[in-house]
């Protein structure tokens, strides 16, 4: 369904029909299932969401980095429709299906590393995380898993245990999974001794803690987001991930790159870890892999993936043929339209705009990101780096929404505005959306 790629605000937002639906929501859906924006989508196409009141909004959220190739891309819709007519589900464990095998072949070829690989599929990022850890533990015979401050790896028990932020993800949900160890992430902007010392000191601390507190021979895996997502789009200080990967290789520890939010071109490469020059043992994908269809993948070294006994991996819906067919169309679109290069090019355009905003708005303490995964961190004072409070950031988000632009917050301190436009967005529409963000931050700074 084609929708004009233009912003159009017809009513106050939320409009009367969205408010009516949200009244119905109160009686049907628990409040714990949160909503960032109190609007209801009627349809969506490209970079535009049209709500039930007829407002057309520029989407800088993309379902939390799920729609890298835009809303309802015709090629993906057609692939899913075709597969729906052929086979919706038999369960891969009962009878295999062609899209599952073909998609596994494609991801094995795309993932970093010139070695034999295998891929399995699940339904969500959290499921992929759980399976990656299972594989690492079985392959190594070790129990411990190392994760990091500001990390987000999902909401299921093990994934939630790996996640750092307590509220809202973990509060009252314990006890958590055992043998999880958390280390500082190389967060350059907030490193106590300054960004120039961040990578070296964070790595030295990690090496020391892994040796003293855990024991390298007990560690099955280190799991890390090459660019942290929910933690605030934190790009680690240069050299930190490389040193961490070397440490893992030295001690036979499985290095897992969680690319659920940063992968599929979002950060300008198929996988963000490629910019670090690192070849992970296991890479996890989800979100934009299926362009809205529920599918996730664990791709890893063949010897690791084959270490699990027959029947030890899987699930009823993993690698559903409709979702896998959609994912194949996503990969083809990214390649055909050269969206990796476009992500890098437009990402530089966004970063330049954000740095210009920073020069004019004292509220912006830091600008960071890579490709079309960019953010600003908002502070009350650039010297102390005191984070703004949650309501102030929410006010910026709401102001943008009222003007027809959908954005999201992030960050451990709830003070990061993150931008996730489709990689396919029209450049004029991108600039228009950035103008709205600029005005919203400026109005809050003044």
N, C-alpha and C positions, 0 to 999 in steps of 0.2 A: 504494500500500500504506500503510494508516494504522497508525502506531505510537503508543501512548500517549505523550503529551508530558510525560514525567516522567523524572527521573533515577533510575537503579536500578543499584547496584553489587552484583553477585552473586559475583564472584571478585576476586582480586587482579588488577590491570591492569598489564601484559598478562596475560591469562588463558592457560590451557594450550593452547587451540586456536589463539589468536593466535601463541603461541610456536612451535607446531608449523608453522604457515604460514611464519613467519619463518625457520625452519630450511630449509624448501624454497626460500624466496626466495634464500638465500645461494648456492645452487647454480644458480639460474636467472637472477638479475638482478644486474648490476654494482653494487658498493657506491656508485659515484658517483651513482647514482639514489637520492638520500637519502630517508630517512623521518624526520619529526619525532617521530611517535608510533608505537611498536612494536605497533600493534593492526591488526586486519583487519576491515573493515566487512562485515557481512552484509546489512544493509539500512538505509535512512535515510528519514525523513519529517519535514517541518516543521523543527523545531529540534533533533531528536534523531537521533543515530547509534547504531545497535545493532550491537555487534561480534559476532564468531562465537562468543563465550562467553556471549552473552545480556546483557551489560552495556549499559545505555542511558546515553549521555553527552550532556550539553548542548553544543551546537556553537557555540563562539565563534570559529571559524576559517572556516567556510563555504567550504572548498576554496580558501582565500586570496581571499576576496571574490568568489567565483563564484556563490554561492547567495543572493543578496540576497532573493529571493522564497521561500527555504526549499528544503529537500530535496524532490524529487519532487512539486512542486505539481501537483495533478490537472489543472488547465487546460493546463499545459505538456506534461505526459505525454500527454494526450488529443490535443493538436495534433500532437505528434511521431508518435504512433501512427497518426493519420489520414493524415498525409503518407507514412509508411512504406508504407501500403497503396496509395498512389497512384503514388509515384515516389521511389525512394531516391537516384538519381543518373543524370544523363545528361551532366554537365559543362555549365556555363552557356555555355561557348564553343562547344559543339556544338549544343545546343538550350536556349534560355532556360527559366526556370521562374517561375511566378507568385509564390511566396514571396520570391524574391530581389528582384524589382521592387517588390513591395508594401513590403518591409522597407526598401528604399532610400528610397522615398517617405516612410515614417514617420520615418526618421532625418533626412532632409533638412528635414522640418518641425520636428523637435524640437531640432535643433542651433541654437546661438545665431546670430543674425544675420538681418536682413530682406533677404536677397539670394538669388539663384539658387544652388543647391547640387547636388552630385552625390555619390553614395556608391558605393564598391566594397567587396567582401568578401574576406576571407582566412580563415585557420583559427585563428590564434593572435595574441596581442598582439604578439609579436616580429615576425611577418609584417606586421602592420599598421604597426608602426614603420618597418620597412624600406621599405614602399610609400609611406608618407607622405614619407620623405626622398627617395625616387626622384622623386616628383611635384614636390616643392619644387625639387630640382636641375634637373629638366627645364624647369619653368616659368620659373625665374629665369636659367638658364644659368650658375649659380654653383656652386662646389664645397663650400664650408665649411659645417659644421654646429656650432652652439654647444649644449653641454649643461652640466650642473651637478654640483657635488659632491653626494654622497649619492644620486644618481639611479640608478634601475633602469629599464631599457627593454627587457630581454630577454636571451636567451642565444645567438641566432644571431650571425654575425660582426659585422655593422654594429650591431645592437642591443647586443651585448656590448661593443663599442667605446664606445658611448654610456653604458653602465652604469659607475658610478664604482667600486664596491667590487671589489677584486682577488680576495679569498678569500671564498667559494669560486668565484665566477662566472668569473674570468678567469685565475687562476693557471696558467701553463704553456700558455695557449691562443693566444698571439700568434704572429706579428705581427698587429696589429689594423688595422682599416680606417683609411685616411688621412683627413686634413682634418676631424678631430674636435677641437674645442677646448673645454676645461672651465673653467668659472668658478665662483666661490663662490656658494652658495645662501644666501638670507636666513634663516638658521637662528637665530632670535632668542635661544633659550635659550643657545646657545653662541657668540654673536657677541662677539668680544674686548672691544669698547668698550661693550657692554651693549645690551639689546634696543631701547632708545629711539633708538639710532643705526643700527640694523641695516639697515633698508630703504634709507635714504639712502646709506649707505656702500657697501652691496652693489651698488646701482644705479650709483653713481659709478664703482666699480671695473669693473663690466661695460662701461659706456660707454667707459671709457679703454682697456681691453684690446681690445675689439672694434675700436676705432679704430687703436690702435698695432700690435697683434700680428697682426691678421687683415685688417683693412680692411673697412669696411661693404659696399663694392661686391663683395666676394668671398663674402659670407655668404648662403647659400641659405635657411637656416632656423635658428630657435631652437626647441628642443624642451624642454618643461618639464612636470613633473607639478604641477598646481595644489596638490595636497597630496602630498608625496612618500610613497610606500608602503614599499617595502623599506628605504628610507633611515631610517625611523623615524617615519612619520606626521608629518612635519614640515610644519606650517602656516606658510607664509612670512610674514615681517613685513608688516603692512599697507602697501600702496603699492608694494611691490617689483614684483609682477607687472604692475601697471598701468603703471609706468614702463618696464618691459621691453617691454610691448606697444606703447607709444608710440614707443619707440626703433625697434622693428621697422617700424612703420608709416612712420616718418620716412625710413627707408632702403630700403624695398621688400623687407624680409626677411619670410619666411613665418613666422608665429607658430603653432606646433603645440602643442596642448594634449593631453597624454597622459592620458586618462581611463580607462585600462585597469582600474585598481584603484579609483579615486575616483568613477567614473561610475555611471549607472543607479540613482541614489537613494542610493548608499552614503554620500555626504557631505551628503545632504539636498536635492539638486537632481538633475535629469537629469544635469547636468555640473557638477562642482565649480567650474569657472572662472566659472560664472554669478554666484557670490557675490562675485567680484572686479569685476563689471561690465565684463568684457572679452569681446569677440567675436573668437574665434580665427579664423585663416584655414583651419586644418585641425584637426579633433578626431578622436581615436582612441578606439575603444571595443572591448572584448572581455570576458573573464571573465563577469560577470553578464548580459551581453547575451543569452547563450544558455542560462543557468541550467544549466550543465554540458555543454551541447552545444557542440562546437568551432566557434566562429565569431567573427570580429573584423571591424571596419569602419573604413574611412577615409572621413570625411565632410568635404568642403571646398568652398570657393568654386568655382563652375562654371568660371571662367576658368583656375583652377589645374588642376583635375581634367581639363579638356578639352585642356590643353596637351600631354598625352602622346599620342603617335601610336597608331593602332589596333594592337592586339597588344602594346603596351608594358606593360599591366597584366593581372593575372589569375593563374590557377593552377587545377589540376585540380579541387580540392575547394572552392574559395572560393565561399561562398554556397550550400552544399549545401542542397537544398530542405527536408530534415528539420530541420536546424539553423536555417534561416531561419524555418520555421513555428513552431518552439519560441520563437524570439526574438520573433516577433509576439505570441505568447501572453504572454510576459514583459512586454512593453510594455503590453498590455491590462490585465494584473493590477496593475501598478504604478499605472496611472491609475484603474482601477475601485475599488481598495482604498485610494486616496489614501496610498500608501506614502512619497511624498516628504515629506509633512507628518508622517507617523508617524516617519520617520527623524529629522527635526529634533527632534520632541518627545521621543522616547526617547533621542536623543543627549544632550539636556540632562539627562535623568534619570541617564544613565551618568556624564556629566562631574561632576555633583553628588556622586555616590557616590565617584568617583575623588578628588575634592578632599577629601572627608571622610577617605578613606584616607590622603591625603597629610598631613593634619593630625595623624594618629596614627602614621604609619610613616615614620621618617626616611629610609628607603631611597628613597622617591619624591621625586625632584628636580623633576620637571616633569609636569604634566597637560596634555594638548592633544588637539585633534581637532575635528571638525565632523560633525554628523549621527551616524550609526552607524559612524563611522571615528574611533575614539578610542584613546588610548594613555597609558601612563605611562613616563617615562624614569627608570631606577633608577641611583642613584649611591651611592658609599661615604661621601661628604661633600657636603653641600649648598653649602658655601662654595667648595670647589675644583671641584665638579662632576665629580670623578673617577668614570668609569663603573665599575659593578660588573663583575666578570669573567664570562666566558661561562658557566662551570659554575654560578655562583650563579643566574643567570637561568634556566638549564636546570633547576635544582632546583625553581624555582617552577612552571615548566611541568609538570614531572613530578609535583609534589605535586597540582596541579590535576587532572591526568589520573587519578591514583590515586583521587581523590574524584569522578570522573565528569564533569569539565569539560575540553573541548578548547580550548586557547589556543595562541597563537603568539608567538614573539619576532620582533624586527626590529631595524634600526638598523645604521649603520656601525660602531658600537662594540659591537654585539650585546647591548645593555642596555635594550632597549625591549620592554615587554609590550604587544601590540596586541590590541584586541578588535573582532571583526567578526561580531556576531550577525546572524542573518537579520532583515530589516526587519519580518518577520511574527511574530516571537517573542512568545509570551505574556508579559505583564509580570511575572507571578509567577515564571515560569521564568527570566526575565532577572535578577530580584533574587536568586533562588537561586544562579544561576551567579556573580553578583558577590559574594555572600557567600563562596563558595569561593575566589575570587580574593583577596578581602580576607584571609581566614584564611591563605592560602598566603604572601602577602607579609608578613603580620604575623609568621608563624612564622620567616621568613627574617630579618626585621628584628631580632627579639629576640635 
